[in-house]
């Protein structure tokens, strides 16, 4: 589903990503482990097309990203490390807004909002403003937004940073269920225990160099 080949990204004289290669198959959770500053987020930005690589290529479902970026983006849901939500809106209002951005309308949008709320366990709190949510609930809603358009590839950038153990367990279980349903998942973290619990395969990032 995802193939990354020898990605390189430089910022001036600093090499942030140096020859990264890996693949993620449907139904697989691939873990990208490393400390802060190791280039994990930069790698995700390259895969999602938010940054242009200096060398290398990204293939989504066998097609090179840069040749058909619109099609590639339709197949991936990206969960950023930052909370990408409007705090004064309710969870449901946030989902309706982002769903409309994905091109969902009417009954399809309404049904899909309820489906993703159930997936992340926020159905009972859907009418509450996001500003009243705990950090863990916000991160769960962040995931729900990325699932609205039924992506085949889910990319999560440090989805459990700064949250309580109960919310962390809920997110990990959600990721497992999505994988079991056939979704390809790229999961980045600096928590080794999470990667060990979720992933059969993974890579370690140290100084931005290729996966080991």
C-alpha positions as CSV (number, residue, x, y, z in Angstrom):
1,X,0.0,0.0,0.0
2,X,2.9,2.4,0.8
3,X,6.4,2.1,-0.4
4,X,9.1,4.7,0.5
5,X,12.4,4.5,-1.5
6,X,15.5,6.3,-0.4
7,X,13.9,9.5,0.7
8,X,16.3,12.5,1.3
9,X,15.5,15.9,2.7
10,X,17.9,18.7,3.5
11,X,17.3,22.0,5.2
12,X,20.3,24.1,4.2
13,X,23.4,22.2,5.3
14,X,21.4,20.0,7.7
15,X,20.3,16.6,6.4
16,X,16.9,15.8,8.2
17,X,16.1,12.6,6.3
18,X,18.9,10.6,4.7
19,X,18.0,7.5,2.5
20,X,14.9,6.3,4.3
21,X,13.3,3.2,2.8
22,X,10.4,1.0,4.0
23,X,7.0,-0.4,3.0
24,X,3.6,-0.9,4.6
25,X,1.2,-3.6,3.4
26,X,-2.6,-3.6,3.8
27,X,-3.5,-4.8,7.3
28,X,0.0,-4.1,8.6
29,X,1.0,-1.6,11.3
30,X,4.6,-0.4,10.6
31,X,6.2,1.4,13.5
32,X,8.6,4.3,13.1
33,X,10.5,4.6,16.4
34,X,12.8,7.4,17.4
35,X,13.5,10.3,19.8
36,X,12.3,13.8,19.2
37,X,14.3,15.5,16.4
38,X,15.1,12.2,14.7
39,X,13.2,13.1,11.5
40,X,10.0,11.2,12.0
41,X,7.6,14.1,11.4
42,X,9.7,15.3,8.4
43,X,9.4,11.8,7.0
44,X,5.6,11.9,7.4
45,X,5.5,15.3,5.8
46,X,7.4,14.0,2.8
47,X,5.0,11.0,2.5
48,X,1.9,13.2,2.7
49,X,3.2,15.6,0.1
50,X,3.6,18.5,2.6
51,X,7.3,18.7,1.8
52,X,9.1,18.0,-1.5
53,X,11.9,15.4,-1.2
54,X,15.4,16.3,-2.5
55,X,15.7,12.7,-3.6
56,X,13.8,9.4,-3.5
57,X,10.2,8.6,-4.1
58,X,6.9,7.7,-2.4
59,X,4.5,5.1,-3.9
60,X,0.9,4.8,-2.8
61,X,-0.9,1.7,-4.0
62,X,1.9,1.2,-6.6
63,X,1.7,4.7,-8.0
64,X,4.3,7.4,-7.6
65,X,2.9,10.2,-5.4
66,X,4.3,13.1,-7.5
67,X,2.7,11.7,-10.7
68,X,-0.9,11.7,-9.2
69,X,-0.9,13.5,-5.8
70,X,-4.6,14.0,-5.7
71,X,-5.3,10.3,-6.0
72,X,-2.6,9.5,-3.4
73,X,-4.0,11.9,-0.9
74,X,-7.5,10.4,-1.3
75,X,-6.1,7.1,-0.1
76,X,-4.3,8.4,3.0
77,X,-5.6,9.8,6.3
78,X,-3.0,11.8,8.2
79,X,-3.2,12.4,11.9
80,X,-0.7,15.2,12.8
81,X,1.0,15.5,16.1
82,X,-0.7,18.9,16.5
83,X,-4.4,19.0,17.3
84,X,-6.1,20.1,14.1
85,X,-9.5,21.0,15.5
86,X,-11.7,24.1,16.2
87,X,-12.0,24.3,20.0
88,X,-15.2,26.4,20.0
89,X,-17.0,23.9,17.8
90,X,-18.5,20.6,19.0
91,X,-17.0,17.3,17.9
92,X,-19.8,16.7,15.4
93,X,-19.4,20.3,14.0
94,X,-15.7,19.7,13.5
95,X,-16.4,16.4,11.7
96,X,-19.1,18.0,9.5
97,X,-16.6,20.8,8.6
98,X,-13.7,18.5,7.7
99,X,-16.1,16.0,6.0
100,X,-17.3,18.8,3.7
101,X,-13.6,19.5,2.9
102,X,-13.3,15.9,1.8
103,X,-16.3,16.3,-0.4
104,X,-18.8,14.4,1.7
105,X,-22.4,15.7,1.7
106,X,-25.9,15.1,3.1
107,X,-26.7,11.6,4.3
108,X,-23.3,10.2,3.5
109,X,-21.6,12.9,5.6
110,X,-24.1,12.4,8.5
111,X,-23.6,8.6,8.5
112,X,-19.9,8.8,8.2
113,X,-19.7,11.2,11.2
114,X,-21.5,8.7,13.4
115,X,-19.4,5.9,12.1
116,X,-16.1,7.5,13.0
117,X,-17.4,8.8,16.4
118,X,-18.2,5.2,17.3
119,X,-14.8,4.0,16.1
120,X,-13.0,6.4,18.5
121,X,-15.5,6.1,21.3
122,X,-16.9,9.7,21.4
123,X,-20.5,9.2,20.4
124,X,-21.8,10.3,23.8
125,X,-19.7,13.5,23.7
126,X,-20.3,14.5,20.1
127,X,-22.3,17.6,20.9
128,X,-19.8,19.0,23.5
129,X,-17.3,21.7,22.5
130,X,-13.8,20.4,21.8
131,X,-12.5,23.0,24.3
132,X,-14.1,20.9,27.1
133,X,-12.3,17.7,26.0
134,X,-9.3,16.2,27.7
135,X,-6.1,15.9,25.8
136,X,-6.8,12.2,25.1
137,X,-10.3,12.9,23.7
138,X,-8.9,15.6,21.4
139,X,-6.4,13.1,20.0
140,X,-9.1,10.5,19.5
141,X,-11.2,13.1,17.6
142,X,-8.1,14.0,15.5
143,X,-8.0,10.4,14.4
144,X,-11.8,10.4,13.6
145,X,-11.2,13.4,11.2
146,X,-8.5,11.4,9.4
147,X,-10.9,8.5,8.9
148,X,-13.9,10.4,7.5
149,X,-13.1,9.7,3.8
150,X,-12.4,6.0,4.3
151,X,-8.6,6.0,3.6
152,X,-6.8,2.8,2.9
153,X,-3.6,4.1,4.6
154,X,-3.6,5.8,8.0
155,X,-0.5,7.8,9.1
156,X,-0.3,8.7,12.8
157,X,2.4,11.1,14.1
158,X,2.9,10.6,17.8
159,X,-0.8,10.1,18.5
160,X,-0.4,9.5,22.3
161,X,1.9,12.3,23.3
162,X,0.9,13.9,26.6
163,X,-2.3,11.9,27.3
164,X,-3.4,9.7,30.2
165,X,-2.9,5.9,30.2
166,X,-6.6,5.1,29.6
167,X,-6.8,7.3,26.5
168,X,-3.5,5.8,25.3
169,X,-4.9,2.3,25.6
170,X,-8.1,3.3,23.7
171,X,-6.0,4.8,20.8
172,X,-3.8,1.7,20.6
173,X,-6.9,-0.6,20.5
174,X,-8.5,1.6,17.9
175,X,-5.3,1.3,15.7
176,X,-5.3,-2.5,16.1
177,X,-9.0,-2.8,15.0
178,X,-8.4,-0.6,12.0
179,X,-5.4,-2.8,11.0
180,X,-7.4,-6.0,11.5
181,X,-10.1,-4.5,9.1
182,X,-7.4,-4.3,6.4
183,X,-6.1,-0.8,6.8
184,X,-2.4,-0.1,6.3
185,X,-1.0,1.9,9.2
186,X,2.2,3.9,9.6
187,X,2.7,4.7,13.3
188,X,5.4,6.9,14.7
189,X,6.3,7.1,18.4
190,X,9.2,7.6,20.7
191,X,7.6,5.1,23.1
192,X,9.3,1.7,22.4
193,X,6.6,-0.2,24.4
194,X,3.9,1.1,22.0
195,X,5.7,0.0,18.9
196,X,6.5,-3.4,20.4
197,X,2.8,-3.9,21.3
198,X,1.4,-2.8,18.0
199,X,3.9,-3.6,15.3
200,X,5.4,-6.8,13.8
201,X,7.8,-4.7,11.8
202,X,9.3,-1.3,12.4
203,X,12.3,1.0,12.0
204,X,14.4,2.9,14.3
205,X,15.3,6.5,13.5
206,X,18.4,8.0,15.2
207,X,20.0,10.9,13.3
208,X,17.7,11.0,10.3
209,X,19.4,8.2,8.5
210,X,17.7,5.3,6.8
211,X,15.5,2.8,8.6
212,X,17.4,0.1,10.5
